């Protein structure tokens, strides 16, 4: 695991890490990262996919309990700036069109559908708000697609680009505080 990612470890299990995002958009920004090098959820073999589903439920349950909200996203190859699967979770309660005002969205029935989208389109853009799962038309994909859009809607555009955030000492001090708060809540929750 990248040393930055392991700075705010929440949990390590056989095949995955659960960590605070080293460059959080908001307090409660968590990543699930497989140990095995895999590009996206759509490529997970069945055993990892099933383990991931349990972790997805655990992280979602934590965010709902502690922050009353949960959203998630994965760039599914398109829009990745780190070329290894990592699924973002954060407290967010807006509308899908807040993130994708172009309204180029499709509701997907289950996370299993990501395997089909990967086969069909060679990638995908996936996000959820509460229990609504969606994919975005890949024609509008850009690097950091979801990070930038969530950051803007959360009124924290300066946190969208993690590379520039990383060199801003004031932002990184706030990020450290956000992550320490998340770690403390995780520890008391589990």
C-alpha positions in Angstrom: 0.0 0.0 0.0 1.1 3.5 -0.7 2.7 5.1 2.4 0.3 8.1 2.2 -2.7 5.8 2.1 -1.6 3.8 5.2 -1.1 7.0 7.3 -4.7 6.9 8.5 -5.4 3.1 8.6 -8.8 2.1 9.9 -8.7 -1.6 9.3 -6.7 -4.2 7.5 -8.2 -7.6 6.5 -7.0 -10.4 4.3 -7.6 -8.8 1.0 -8.4 -5.2 1.7 -7.4 -2.0 3.5 -9.9 0.5 4.9 -8.2 3.8 5.3 -9.1 7.5 5.6 -8.3 9.3 2.3 -5.0 11.1 2.9 -6.5 14.1 1.0 -10.1 14.0 2.3 -12.8 16.1 0.6 -14.5 16.2 4.0 -14.2 14.6 7.4 -15.4 11.0 7.0 -13.8 10.5 3.6 -12.8 6.8 3.6 -11.3 4.4 0.9 -11.6 0.7 0.5 -8.5 -0.5 -1.3 -7.8 -4.1 -2.4 -4.3 -5.5 -1.7 -4.1 -7.2 -5.0 -3.4 -4.9 -8.0 -6.8 -4.6 -9.7 -8.0 -1.6 -11.7 -11.6 -1.4 -10.5 -14.5 -3.2 -8.9 -15.6 -4.5 -12.2 -12.5 -6.6 -12.4 -12.8 -8.1 -8.9 -12.8 -11.9 -8.9 -15.9 -13.4 -7.2 -14.3 -14.0 -3.8 -12.9 -10.5 -3.6 -16.2 -9.0 -4.9 -18.1 -10.8 -2.1 -15.6 -9.7 0.5 -15.9 -6.1 -0.9 -19.7 -6.2 -0.6 -19.4 -6.9 3.2 -16.9 -4.0 3.6 -19.1 -1.7 1.5 -21.9 -2.4 3.9 -19.7 -1.9 6.9 -18.3 1.5 5.8 -21.7 2.7 4.6 -23.2 1.7 8.0 -20.5 3.6 9.8 -21.0 6.8 7.8 -24.7 6.7 8.2 -24.4 6.2 11.9 -21.7 8.8 12.5 -22.5 11.4 9.8 -26.1 10.6 8.8 -25.1 10.4 5.1 -23.3 8.2 2.7 -22.1 8.5 -0.9 -19.5 6.6 -2.8 -17.7 6.7 -6.1 -15.1 4.9 -8.2 -13.7 6.0 -11.5 -13.6 2.5 -12.9 -10.6 3.3 -15.1 -12.0 6.5 -16.6 -10.9 9.5 -14.6 -8.4 7.6 -12.4 -5.3 9.4 -11.4 -4.2 6.4 -9.2 -4.3 3.3 -11.4 -5.4 0.8 -8.7 -8.9 0.2 -7.5 -9.9 2.5 -4.6 -13.5 3.2 -3.7 -14.3 6.5 -2.1 -16.9 6.9 0.6 -18.0 10.2 2.1 -20.9 11.9 3.8 -22.9 13.7 1.1 -26.6 14.2 0.8 -27.1 16.1 -2.5 -28.9 15.1 -5.6 -27.3 13.1 -8.4 -27.7 16.1 -10.7 -25.6 18.2 -8.2 -22.7 16.0 -9.2 -23.7 15.4 -12.8 -25.7 18.4 -14.0 -25.5 17.1 -17.5 -27.9 14.5 -16.3 -26.1 11.8 -18.3 -26.9 9.2 -15.6 -28.2 5.6 -15.5 -29.5 3.9 -12.5 -27.9 0.5 -12.0 -29.6 -2.3 -10.0 -26.6 -3.7 -8.1 -22.8 -3.3 -7.9 -22.5 -6.5 -9.9 -23.6 -4.4 -12.9 -20.1 -2.8 -12.9 -18.7 -6.0 -14.4 -21.1 -5.7 -17.3 -20.3 -2.0 -17.8 -16.6 -2.7 -17.8 -17.0 -5.4 -20.5 -19.3 -3.2 -22.6 -17.5 0.2 -22.3 -14.0 -0.8 -21.2 -14.6 1.2 -18.0 -17.2 3.2 -16.2 -17.9 6.0 -13.8 -19.8 4.8 -10.8 -21.3 6.7 -7.8 -24.0 6.3 -5.3 -26.0 8.6 -3.0 -27.5 6.8 -0.1 -28.8 3.5 -1.7 -29.1 4.8 -5.2 -26.4 3.3 -7.5 -25.6 5.1 -10.8 -23.3 5.1 -13.7 -22.4 8.2 -15.7 -22.0 8.4 -19.5 -18.3 7.8 -20.1 -18.2 10.3 -22.9 -18.0 13.1 -20.2 -15.1 11.4 -18.3 -12.2 13.5 -17.2 -9.3 12.9 -14.7 -10.5 13.3 -11.1 -14.1 13.4 -12.5 -15.8 12.7 -9.2 -13.2 14.3 -6.8 -13.5 17.7 -8.5 -17.3 17.6 -8.8 -17.9 16.5 -5.2 -15.3 19.0 -3.9 -17.1 21.8 -5.8 -20.6 20.8 -4.5 -19.2 20.5 -1.0 -17.9 24.1 -1.3 -14.3 22.8 -1.0 -13.0 23.1 -4.6 -9.4 23.5 -3.3 -9.6 19.8 -2.2 -10.5 18.4 -5.6 -7.0 18.0 -6.9 -5.1 15.9 -4.3 -1.7 16.7 -5.9 -2.1 20.4 -5.3 -3.8 19.8 -1.9 -0.8 17.8 -0.8 1.6 20.8 -1.1 -0.7 23.2 0.7 0.3 23.0 4.4 -2.9 24.6 5.7 -5.1 22.2 3.8 -3.0 19.3 4.9 -3.3 20.4 8.6 -7.1 20.4 8.2 -7.0 17.1 6.4 -5.0 15.6 9.3 -7.5 16.9 11.8 -10.4 15.5 9.7 -8.8 12.1 9.5 -7.9 11.9 13.2 -11.6 12.7 13.9 -12.7 10.0 11.5 -10.3 7.5 13.1 -11.5 8.3 16.6 -15.1 7.8 15.5 -14.3 4.5 13.7 -12.5 3.2 16.8 -15.4 4.0 19.1 -17.9 2.6 16.6 -16.3 -0.8 16.1 
